[in-house]
Amino acid sequence: MTAIPSYFTAAELERWHFGLAQANLNNILCHCRDCDATWVASEPQDCTCGSRRVESIPCWQFPDD
């Protein structure tokens, strides 16, 4: 298998990963697939209805407009 070339230096890639981690802090959109509840949390979590069927999406993936 051929390695995919990187367009970033190791330091740039580390900063990019750090930026994504910072964007996720306190910004995880959670949606319960059982009771349809929606909330924002700092990490994926179970729903208050007891369901573990929760979709977790980082909020930075949504446009601001």
N, C-alpha and C positions, 0 to 999 in steps of 0.2 A: 504494500500500500504506500502511495506517495504522500509525503507530508504536504499540507497546504501552506503556501508561503504566507508569512505575516507581514503586514504593512506597518506594524507598530514595533517600536523598540520594546524591550521587556519593561522598562520604566513607564512608557506610555500606556502599555496594556494594563499594568498594575494600577495606574491612576484611573483608567477607564472603568475597571472592575470596582475600584473604591467608590467612584462616582455613582455607579449603579446601586451599590449597597447603601450609600447615603440616601439616594432617592427613595429607596424602599422603606426607610425608617419612618414609622408612624403613617404609612401610606399604602396599606394593603386593602384593596376592596374585597370584601368577603360577601358571598351570596349563598344562602342555604338553598339547596335544591329540593328540600322537603317542605319547608314552611314559607319559602320565598322571601325571608328576611334579608336585608342588605345592611352592612355596616362597614366602617373603616377601622382597621386595627394596625398595630405595629408588627404583627406577625400572624400567619395563618392560624386559625383557631376553630374549635367546634362551635356550633350554634347553641344559643340558650335553650332551644327546644330539645337539645340532646343529640341532634343529628351530627354525624361526622361527614356527611355528604355536602361539603362546603367548597365552593369554587373560590380560589384566591388569586387575584390579579393585581400586580403592582399598578398603582394609580398613575405613574408617570407614563404608562402606555396609552392613556387617554388624552386627546387633544384638549387644549384650554378653551377653545371657542365653542 
